[in-house]
Amino acid sequence: MSVLTSLYGGRKLKAIFVRSDVGDLDYLKNLIESNKLCPAIDKSFALSDIQQAHLYSETGRVRGKITLRIK
């Protein structure tokens, strides 16, 4: 059993480590601004409702990204 798996009670775990790159971020920004890339957002929650967002993420029904509004 790996150390990471033991920390999560035997649950499956996928870890992705990335390093941001200004050129990549500019490329993604241009795709979004030109409507060539549109992220699938399932639900959006106010930051004050972060507990509800977390509970929703655990339902297994999420089909897209969950976002938090900070303003």
N, C-alpha and C positions, 0 to 999 in steps of 0.2 A: 504494500500500500504506500502510495507516495505521501509526502509530507502535506502537500496541499489538499489531497483527498481526505486525509485524516482530520484536517482542520474543519472540514465541512461535513462531518458525520457520514462519510461514505457516499455523499451525493456526487453526481457527475459534475465535472468542472472543466470549463474551457477557458484558457487564459490566452490573451492576445496582447503582446507588448509592441507598441509602435512608438516611433519617434517622429514628431511633427517636423514638417519641412515647409518653409515659406512658399516655395514654388508649387508644391502639392496643394497647399491651402488656397493659393491664388487660382489654381486650375479648378478646384472644386467651387470656389466662389463664382468664377465665370460660368461654369455649368449651371449653377443654381440661378444666377441672374438671367441667363438666356433660356430658362425653363427647360433645359435638357436633362436636368437632374431634379427630381422631386421626391424627397423622402416621404415614406408612408408613415403618417402620424396616426396612431390609433386613438389616443386620448391625451388631452392636455389638462394639467392640474395647476392650481395656484400653489405657490411654494408653501403656503400655510396648510395645504392639504397633502403634504408629502407622505403622511402615514397612509392615507387612502390610496395614493399612487403606488406605494410599495405593496399594499395588500392586493391591489389590482394586478400588479406585475406577477404575483404568485398564483393567480387563478388558472393560468395555462390557456387563457382565452385571448391573449394579446396578439394582435395581427398588425404589427408595425411598431413604431417607437412611442414611448410614453415621454411627454415633455413636461417640464415645470416652468410656469410663468413666474418670473422674478420681479416684475413691475406691477 
